[in-house]
Amino acid sequence: MSHGSLDTDTVESYREAGALLAETMNEARKMIEPGQSHLEVAEWAESHIRDQGAGLAFPVNISVDEEASHATPGPDDETTFGEEMICLDIGVHVDGYIADAAVTVDHTGTPEMVEAAEMALEAAIDRVAPGQSAGEIGAAIENVIRDYEYTPVLNLSGHGVERYDAHTGPTIPNRGVDRSNTLEVGDAIAIEPFATDGRGKVGEGSTEEIFEIQQERSVRDRRARQVLEQIAEMDEVPFAARWLEGSGTDMALRRLKQRNVIKGYPVLKEQSDTLVSQAEHTLLVTEDGCEVTTTGIHGFDWLDVSLGAVWVTVPDRGAVFVGGSCRPWAILRAWFSIRSLARILISGGERPCASARSRPIREVHICRGVSIVVYGDGQVVRTVADRVGRAWGRPHRRLSVLCASGAWRGPRFSNSRTDTTQLRDFE
């Protein structure tokens, strides 16, 4: 897998940042429950990243309901989570090389909006390749979100990520456009679809807690100079007001803004009483497609979309490869393999029971301890996955893992080893 102009050390830094982000994200998202403090979640995630020797590419963003981006707790913020839709956006850098990813946690009873953003992200990733236009990727995002009867946020987009800069070119729109950039091998990009039940356009709110150095300029105010000294130690990345120590910080920040030394990032919001969901991954464009560096945070990360593979996962026994190929006849052949294999698994490796032998494929999911994932072309695949999810009380979840010449490999595009315990925790 060639990464073009990116050298080995650079690629490894991107991967390390992505792996740490995924680990942090999966722990932080568990903390997002009604009554939990926004500040505690943000500070835990930021401290965990720093404790691992990495840096923050930007403050942890916690956007609620109509908020889409740039929301982070202020100093001594006592806000707690409620029955809301929460977007958690985290940025990590290793030696300046950035991973940027986001998930949505829903406590509103609107899981379809969360799924719309995730499926749009999956469709976008499937189209990433050298020579692909960003506009065509945007069209894929828009089509999926509109199929869910939601609206993409049209004035937010994905972007490039370069060393110490989380927002560079190329722009990856969340809608189809005729004229756009073309992806090249070695591009590092973050794709982030937003879905909403609002108008599909965000504006600036009145809250501003994230800032960034804009230019070096002398200032007379003593406190402003002290704050500027602290900012200088922050890797020239966006910072949160709560990261600054000492009194009089708000006034110092206002004076620095007046002098155009720093700029602020107001919270970006949809219309009141609407919801926004977000899903984001960071990718490296390779000669044969892409490598997702932040894999392991979205449900589709546990599938291999290239083989149309079928897996049966049994706790304490690992994963068993059943069939592959995206051709319809091969998927049907794999279904018959599932039936045969399920009989063995149901009976614990002994002689199959009569009831198992007679069950249609769509009911295999009722077997205790067995989860099934099918991937292929067509609605039938989503139907099978949906039935499995509903039987387990988790609608629309496609469970299990990947592929690769009959070997257990872990999350999509990852070389790390994964066991069934980790998989169950993720689900």
N, C-alpha and C positions, 0 to 999 in steps of 0.2 A: 504494500500500500504506500504509494508515493505521495508526499505532501509538497511537492514542488520546491519552491525556494525556501521553505522552512527547514532549518537544520534539526538534527536529532534532539539537541538540548532544548530548543524552543518547543518542539512537539511534546516532549516529556513534561515541560513546565505547564503547557496547556492541559495535558492529561492530569497532572497532579492537582491543578487547580479545580478541574472538573470533578475529580473523585472526592476531594474534600468538600466541595459544594454539595454534591449529592448526599454525602454522609450527614452534613450539617442540616440540609433541607429535610431529610427524612426524620431527623430527631426533632427539629423545630416545629414541623407541621403537627407532630403529636401533641405539642403543648397548646395548640390553638383550640381551646375549648371555652364555652361560655363561662365568664367569671375570671378567666386568666388575663393578666395584665399584658398590654401591648409591649410595654417597656421591658418586662421580664423576658419575653420571647426575643425581642431584638437584641438585648444585651447578652442573653445566653448565646445566641448564634454568633454575634460579633466576637465575644470572648473565646468561644470554641475555635473559631478560625485563627485568631491571633495566637492562641495556646499551641496550635499545631505549627507555628512558625510561618504562616502565610499572612497575606495582607488583605484588607478589604478594598474591593474595587469601587465600592460606594456604600453608604449606610444601608442597612437592611430596610427594605420598603415593606410596609404593612398597609395595604389599601383596602378600604372597607366599602362595600355596597357600590355606590356610584363613583367612588374614587378609582382611578385607573393606575396612577403612578405618582412617584415622588412624595408619598406619605410616609413619614417616619416619626416615632415618638419624640416629643420634646423633653427637655430636662424635667425630672420629677413628674412626668406624665402618669396620671392615674387611670387612664382609659382602659376599660376591660372589654373583652369580646362578648358579643351577644349572639342572637339568632341572626347572623349576618353572613354575607359572602365575603371572604377574606382572600386577597391575593398576596402571596408571600414571594418577594423578589429578592434574591441574594446575589452578590457579586464577590468573587474571590480572585486574588491574583497571587501567582508564584513567580517571583522575580519580574513582576510587571505583566506577565502573560495571564490573560483574564478568562474566567469562566463566569457566565451570566445566565441565570435560569430562574424560572418562576413556576409556582403551582397555585392552584386555587382550592381553598377549603370551604365547603359549603355547609352552612347551618341554617339555610333558608328553605330547604326542601326543593331546590331547583337544580338537581344534579345534571339535567340535560344541558344547561348552559356551560357547566364545567366541562362536560364531555365534548361540547361543540368546539371549544378552544383546543382541547387536547387532540381531537380527531383532525382539526385543521392543521395543527402542528405536525401530526404524523403525515398527512397528505403533502405538506410542504417539504418535509425531510425526504420523502420518497422521490421528490423531483430534483433534489440538489445534485448537481453534477457539473463538471467543467463545460462551459459553453451555454449553460442554461440561463435564460433571462430571468431577472428578478421579477419582472412583471408576470411571467407565467406561474411562478411560485405564488405570487400574490393572488392570481386568479384561482388557484387551487384552494388557498385559504378562504377566499371569499365564497366560493361555491359550497364548501363544506358548511361554513357557518350559516349561510342562507338556507341550506337544506335542513338545518335544525330550526329554521324559522326565527333566527336571531340576526342581528346586524353586526358586521365587523366594525370595529372602531377605525374609521378610515384615515384619521389624521394622526395615528400612531403607527409605527413601523418597526420592523427588525433592522439590524444595523451590523456593521463590521465591528470587530474588537481588535485593537492593536495594543502594543505594549503601553501600559499605564493610561490607556484611553479606551473607555468602554463604549463610546459612541462615535464611530467613524463610518466611512463608506465601505462597502456598498449598502445602499438602502434596500431593504426587503419589504415592499409594501404589503398591506393586508387586504389588498384588492387588486384586480387585474388592471394593468396599465399597458399602453401600447409601446411607450418608449421607456427603457430602463437599462440598468447596468447588466452586464453579463458576468457570471461567476467564473473565476479562474482557479486553477490548482494552487493551493497554498492560502486561499482566502480563509480567514477566521471570521465567522459570522454568528450572530445570535438572531434566531427567528422567534418572534413572539406574537402570535395571534391574540387578539382581544375580541370577545363576543359580548354583546349587550342587548338588552331589551329596550334600550333607549334609541336615540336618533342616529348613533354611530359617529358622534363627534364630541371630543372633549374640549373643555376650556380651562383656563387657569382659575383656581380657587384663591382664597385669601390667606391660607396657611402656607408658611414657608419655613422649613426646618433643615433643608439641605442646601449647601453652598459649595462653590468651587472657586479656586484662585483664578483670576482672569489676567492680571498683569502685575508686575512689580512696580510699586510706586511708593515714595516716601509719604509718611503720615505724621502729623504733629501730635495727635492725641496719644497720651502715654498708654492707656488701656488698649487702644486699637493696635499699637505697636506690639504689645505683649501677646495679644490674640494672633497677630500676624506671625509672630515667632512660633507659636504652637502650630499654626496652619502649615508652616514651612516644613514641619516634620511629618507630614501626612502623605508623602509620596506623590503630591500633586494630583490627587484623586479627589472626587467630591467628598465632603465631610458633613457630619451632623453637628448642629449647634450644641447638642448634649455632650459631644466629645471634648469640648473646650472647658478648661478649668478656670475658676475664679469668678468673682462677681463683676457685674457691669458688662456681661458678654453681649446682651441684646443691643445695647447702645453702641458698643464697639463694632458689631457686625453692620449696623445701620451706617455708621460712618465709613466703614470700608466699602460698602456698596455705593455710597454717595461719591466716593473717590474712584469708582470703577476698578477697585482692586480685586473685589470678589463679585460674583453674580449668584443670585439665588434661583432655586428651582421650586416654583409654586406647585402645590398639589394639583394634578390634572384630574378633572372631574367630568362625568357625564351629567345629564339632567338629574335633578332631585328625584328621589323615589324610584330610581332605576338600579339595575345591577350590572356589574362588569365582571367577566371572568377572564383569566389570562393563563396561557401556557407557554413556556419558553425553554429552549435548549441552545447551547453553544455547539457549533460544528466546525470542523476543519474540512475544507473541500479537497478531495483527493482525486487521483487520476481515474479511479473507478467509481466515484460517487462522493461519499463523505464519511467522516468519523465523528460521532456524537461524543463530546468529551464529558458531558454532564449526565450521561445515561444513568437510569435507575430511579428516577423520580416520578415518571409518568407510567400509567398502566401499559401503554404500547411498547415501552422499552423492553418488556419481557418477551417480545415476539421477534421472530426473524421474518421480515416481509419478503425476503428474496427467494425463499424456498417454498412458501405455501405449506409449511410443515405442520404436522399434527403430533402433539406430545400428550402423554398421560403421565401425571406426576403423582406419586404415592409417597406420603410421609414416611421417612426412614428407609425408603428404597431408592430414592433418587428419581431421575426422569428417564422415561423410556421413549425412544424415537419410534413413531409408528409409520409415518409416510411422508412423502414430499412431492414437490413439483406443483406449479400453479395451474396445470392443465386440469380441466374439470374431471376427466376420466380418472386421473391420478388421485384427486381428492376423494372421489367416490370409492376408489380402490382402498384408500387409506381408511375410509369409514368402516369398510368390512374388516380391516385389520384391527380397528378399535374394538369392534364387536368381539373378535376372537381374543384379543388381549384382555379385554374387560372381564371375560369369563374367568380367565386365570386369576386376575387380580381380586375379583369378588370372592373367589373361593380360597384365597390365600395361597395360591400355587397348587392347590389340590384339584381334584376332579371338578369341573364346572357344575354349578347347580342348575337345575332345570329352568328356574325362573330367569336366570341370567341369560340362558341360551335363547329364550323366546322374546326378550325385551328388544324393542326397536332402538335404533341408535340414539334417537333423541332423548331416551330415558337413561342412558348409561350414567348420567351425572348423579343419579340418586344413590349410586354405590358409595358406601361409607369410605371416606379417606381418599377418594379418587377425584381429581379435577382434570378437565379436558379442555384443550384449546385447539381450535381449528383455524387455519388462516388460508385464504384463497380468494379468487375473484368471485364477486357476487354477494347478494344479500344473504344467501344461505349461511355464510360463515358467521355474520353478525347474529343471525337467528340462533345458531347453535350456542355461541358465546353468551347471548342474552339468556337463554334457557338455563345454562349453567349458573350464571350470576344470580338469577332469580331464585333458583333452588337453594343457593347458599345465602340468600338474603342480601346479595350485593348486585343490584341490577347493572347491566352493561359492563361488568368487569370481564375482561378476557384474561384468563389466568394461565400460569405456567411459564415455561421458558423456551429457549432458542434451539439452535441448530449446530451444525458443523460436524460432518462426517461421523455421526453416531456418538459424539463425545459431549459430555456435560460442559457447558461453557460459561454460563452466567448471563448477565444482562447483555442486551443487544450492543454490538460493536465493542464489547469488552473482552479482554483476555483474562480477567480475574476469575477465580473459582468461586462458585456460589453453591451453598447447600440448601436443603429443603427448609431448614429452620429460618434462614434469612428470607426465603421466599414467603413463608407463611407470615413472618413479621411484616413484610412489605405489603402483603395483601390486606 
